[in-house]
Amino acid sequence: MKNSKAITRGILLPVLGICGLVFLQCSGKRGINWATEVVERSSMSNMVTATGTVEPVTQVEVGTQVSGIIDKIYVDYNSVVKKGQLLAEMDKVTLQAELQSNEAQLASAKAEYDYQQKNYARSQVLFEKKLISDTDYETSLYNYEKAKSAYEKSQADIVKVRRNLGYTVITSPIDGVVISREVEEGQTVAAGFETPTLFNIANDLTEMQVIADVDEADIGQVAEGQRVTFEVDAYPNDVFEGIVTQVRLEATVESNVVTYEVVISAPNPDLKLKPGLTATVTIYTLEKENVLAVSSKALKFIPDEIMAAENKIDIRSLPESGESLRKTLWIKKAGLLEERKVKTGTSSGSLVEIIQGVSEGEEVVTGMEVAKNGNGDMKPGEQEGGSPFMPTPPGRKKKN
């Protein structure tokens, strides 16, 4: 038993000694590690991404308002055409025969109208002299009005036939390039309930546009005049630039996803962009150069007054105010932390623009923690209280 007690005392005494040493070390003054950054001027940008389609600025579908057979076609794909240039002709035999028939009807109606007009004039004179009955006078008036209506109808019919005959000659409404040709010679087209499309003509392929579909969550940031860059798979090494020219108000809903069309100008002097190409679009909704900025976590920092007092660091806080949204930064100086009210502007990612309150070159605090091996400053971007088992950001070495 005496030997057992001796062994127990021999084990407990060193353990108690170690615990006492650890307690004495822990009860000493705690050093502080500071995470700081210098207020610098930088560039800020926000962007919205979307996909779209390259289209001509002006594109006209050329069709016909009459049914018939395509007799001649004078242009093909990629043909350069001028306004009024002949594109195609339709078979005119049927319409020419209809025109001759209507001309004969017009002549007959005019003869009948002339006869009834003279007959009515005679009847009116005789009626005024009480030489014919009321019935004879009313009959002559009726025949005259009927002949007049028939003559006017024939005139309208012949105008319609002549206009339809003119529609058999298809001409270009604009200067441009033929993008597509939908018919062949000898093909029959039927202009029933809708006008059939024969050709698609683009006005000027050196000026294109991108119609981008922007998500409803991002459309509030997009406005006319913003800079745009976009890429197409056809030229993976090229970056094209443009400007937002229109934000359309009509929403498109597909699979419960709401998007809005944004029109983007796309200069195309080299004619690389082709109609129908899919574009990956980046819209720069915010671009500011040479502005004072700090990281957003600096605005959230609150110093630990007990730790500061232990390290003889003076804290100069601003007096309490009723401003619930007041924003402040803590400026680090030798043995001093000074709270400074600031006015902020726009934000981009982790950066916040500082309009007033601090000067370029001042050092602001973004975090503080107990130092493991004496006093020191954390490097900019270092995580507070980081675990040695967590992965570190690129370019940083894990603490030993």
Buried (B, 14 or more C-beta within 10 A) or exposed (E): EEEEEEEEEEEEEEEEEEEEEEEEEEEEEBBBBBBBBEBEEBEBBBBBEBBBBBBBBBBBBBBBEBBBBBBEBEBEEEBEBEEEBBBBBBBBEBBEEBBEEBBEBBEEBBEBBEEBBEBBEEBBEBBEEEEBEEEEBEBBBEBBEEBBEBBEEBEEBBEEBBEBBEBBBBBBBBBBBBBBBBBEEEEEBEBEEEBBBBBBBBBBBEBBBBBBBBEEEBBEBBEEEBBBBBBBEEEEEEEBEBBBBEBEEEEEEEEEEEBBBBBBBBBBEEEBBEBEBBBBBBBBBBEBEEBBBBBBBBBEBEBBEEBBEBBEBEBEEEEEEEEEEEBBBBBBEEEEBBBBBBEBBBBBEEBBBBEEBBEEEBBBBBBBBEBEEEEEBBEEEBBEEBEEEEEEEEEEEEEE
